[in-house]
Amino acid sequence: ADSKLPVMFILADEKDPGREVQDLACRIVGQKRYRSLAMGGGQHDLALNMLHDAVSKGHWLCLKNLHLVIDWLPVLGKELRNLQTTHDDFRLWLTTEQHANFPKTLIEGSIKVAYETPP
């Protein structure tokens, strides 16, 4: 992953990769430069503010449960496409369950990782 390409975890069984992402962030950029936000309940503006802050300061940001805010995802996709410059250390992590109406442009513009409990 790099600063321009988000990593999207597609969750198969509601298992949350947030702890693993946080642990990785702590090792690479430090706890103070990692942020996460569980989406839903009117978190849209906060998510965009956190995104712009992370982009400029080189933080890692994990936006969780994107399947709960399907109608807002075109806004997120537009914000990501309009980013002119990003701090080299910036990373965006996304989590979602599968959803039929998930915007294809956001999926296609991300590194996709299927995340499920091992058999």
C-alpha positions in Angstrom: 0.0 0.0 0.0 1.0 3.6 -0.5 -0.3 7.0 0.4 -2.6 7.1 -2.7 -4.1 3.7 -2.6 -6.5 2.6 0.3 -6.5 -0.9 1.6 -10.1 -2.3 1.8 -10.9 -5.3 4.1 -14.0 -7.1 2.9 -15.3 -8.9 5.9 -16.8 -12.3 5.5 -17.9 -13.0 9.0 -18.0 -9.7 10.9 -14.4 -10.3 12.2 -12.8 -6.9 12.7 -9.2 -6.4 11.5 -8.9 -3.2 13.4 -6.6 -4.5 16.1 -4.2 -5.9 13.6 -4.1 -2.6 11.7 -3.6 -0.7 14.9 -0.8 -3.0 16.0 0.9 -2.6 12.6 0.4 1.2 12.7 2.0 1.3 16.2 5.1 -0.5 14.9 5.5 1.6 11.8 4.2 5.1 12.6 3.4 5.0 16.3 0.2 5.0 18.3 -0.2 8.8 18.2 -0.4 8.8 14.4 -3.1 6.2 14.1 -6.8 7.1 14.1 -9.9 4.9 13.6 -13.6 5.7 13.3 -16.6 3.3 13.2 -19.0 4.7 10.7 -22.7 5.1 11.1 -24.8 7.5 13.3 -23.9 10.7 11.5 -20.1 10.4 11.4 -19.7 11.7 7.9 -18.3 15.2 8.6 -16.0 13.8 11.3 -14.7 11.2 8.9 -13.9 13.8 6.2 -12.2 16.0 8.8 -10.1 13.0 10.0 -9.3 12.1 6.4 -8.0 15.6 5.6 -6.0 15.7 8.8 -4.5 12.3 8.2 -3.6 13.2 4.6 -1.7 16.4 5.7 0.0 15.0 8.8 0.9 11.5 7.5 -1.4 9.6 9.9 -2.9 6.2 9.3 -6.7 6.3 9.3 -9.1 3.3 9.5 -12.7 3.9 8.5 -14.8 0.9 9.7 -18.2 -0.4 8.7 -18.5 1.4 5.4 -21.5 -0.9 4.5 -23.5 1.1 7.1 -23.1 4.4 5.1 -23.5 3.2 1.5 -25.3 6.5 0.5 -22.3 8.5 1.7 -19.6 6.5 0.0 -19.7 8.5 -3.3 -18.7 11.5 -1.2 -15.7 9.6 0.2 -14.8 8.4 -3.3 -14.9 11.9 -4.7 -12.7 13.2 -1.8 -10.2 10.5 -2.5 -10.1 11.2 -6.2 -9.6 14.9 -5.6 -6.6 14.6 -3.3 -3.8 16.5 -4.9 -1.0 15.7 -2.6 -0.7 13.4 0.4 2.0 13.0 3.0 4.2 10.0 2.2 3.3 8.3 5.5 -0.5 8.6 5.0 -2.4 5.3 4.8 -6.1 4.7 4.5 -7.6 1.5 5.7 -11.3 0.7 5.1 -13.5 -2.1 6.4 -16.8 -3.3 5.0 -19.1 -6.2 4.8 -20.2 -7.2 1.3 -23.0 -5.0 -0.1 -24.6 -5.1 -3.5 -24.7 -1.3 -3.7 -21.1 -0.6 -2.8 -19.7 1.9 -5.3 -17.5 0.1 -7.9 -15.2 3.1 -8.2 -14.2 2.9 -4.5 -13.7 -0.9 -4.8 -11.7 -0.6 -8.0 -9.5 2.2 -6.5 -8.5 0.1 -3.5 -6.3 -2.9 -2.7 -8.9 -5.5 -1.6 -8.3 -8.0 1.1 -10.8 -10.7 2.0 -10.8 -11.0 5.8 -12.3 -14.0 7.4 -11.8 -16.5 10.2 -9.6 -19.4 9.1 -11.3 -22.7 8.7 
